[in-house]
Amino acid sequence: MIYGHDRTIHRTKYVDVEVDKDGRVVAVWFRCMVLPFEQSDVDYDRAAEMRQAYKGHSPRKILAIEVEDGIDVLTQEEQDQLRGLLGKIEEARGRRIKA
């Protein structure tokens, strides 16, 4: 399943990492979807390396995330068909509103 693009309420283009007062990660979100995560404690050198990696670079923007939700996963062809159907529904709604 593709989550994101223009099919969500929010339009953020990054993940939001929530931490408690001790700095432990408690949640990672993309828009309204909570994401799985594993927290890794790193040493001083790795922390410095990662801070440096973000300096002077414009961050990439995340538009969508592909997620696998058990048996509800759609193939690419099924996703394309669903997008086509949704487009037709939106088109029909637009005609009714304009009429």
QUICOR-V743646 format. One record per residue. N is the residue number from 1. RES is the residue in one letter. PHI is phi in whole degrees, 0 to 359 (none if undefined). PSI is psi in whole degrees, -180 to 180 (999 if undefined). BURIAL is b if it has 24 or more other C-alpha atoms within 12 Angstrom, else e. Layout:
n=[N/N]
res=[RES/RES]
phi=[PHI/PHI]
psi=[PSI/PSI]
burial=[BURIAL/BURIAL]
This chain:
n=[1/2/3/4/5/6/7/8/9/10/11/12/13/14/15/16/17/18/19/20/21/22/23/24/25/26/27/28/29/30/31/32/33/34/35/36/37/38/39/40/41/42/43/44/45/46/47/48/49/50/51/52/53/54/55/56/57/58/59/60/61/62/63/64/65/66/67/68/69/70/71/72/73/74/75/76/77/78/79/80/81/82/83/84/85/86/87/88/89/90/91/92/93/94/95/96/97/98/99]
res=[M/I/Y/G/H/D/R/T/I/H/R/T/K/Y/V/D/V/E/V/D/K/D/G/R/V/V/A/V/W/F/R/C/M/V/L/P/F/E/Q/S/D/V/D/Y/D/R/A/A/E/M/R/Q/A/Y/K/G/H/S/P/R/K/I/L/A/I/E/V/E/D/G/I/D/V/L/T/Q/E/E/Q/D/Q/L/R/G/L/L/G/K/I/E/E/A/R/G/R/R/I/K/A]
phi=[none/263/248/132/52/259/254/232/295/271/235/297/235/207/267/252/252/260/234/275/297/266/85/275/292/248/197/230/238/236/56/258/257/285/251/291/206/231/268/243/278/241/277/303/296/294/299/296/298/289/298/296/299/273/287/75/246/282/292/294/252/265/261/200/231/271/238/245/242/63/282/274/288/262/289/299/297/295/297/297/296/297/300/298/295/298/298/294/296/298/297/296/299/298/293/293/293/287/289]
psi=[136/122/124/-136/-134/22/21/162/-46/160/22/154/37/168/149/123/120/133/153/-179/-18/3/11/135/129/-21/149/126/149/111/-115/7/122/136/149/150/160/132/134/125/132/160/176/-45/-43/-41/-44/-41/-43/-37/-42/-36/-30/-19/134/4/135/129/147/154/136/123/-32/159/135/124/152/120/63/-134/-6/9/132/143/167/-40/-42/-39/-43/-42/-42/-43/-41/-44/-42/-39/-41/-39/-47/-40/-44/-41/-41/-39/-40/-39/-39/-26/999]
burial=[e/b/b/b/e/e/e/e/e/e/e/e/e/e/b/e/e/e/e/e/e/e/e/e/e/e/e/e/b/b/b/e/e/e/e/e/e/e/e/e/e/e/e/e/e/e/e/e/e/e/e/e/e/e/e/e/e/e/e/e/e/e/e/b/b/e/e/e/e/e/e/e/e/e/e/e/e/e/e/e/e/e/e/e/e/e/e/e/e/e/e/e/e/e/e/e/e/e/e]
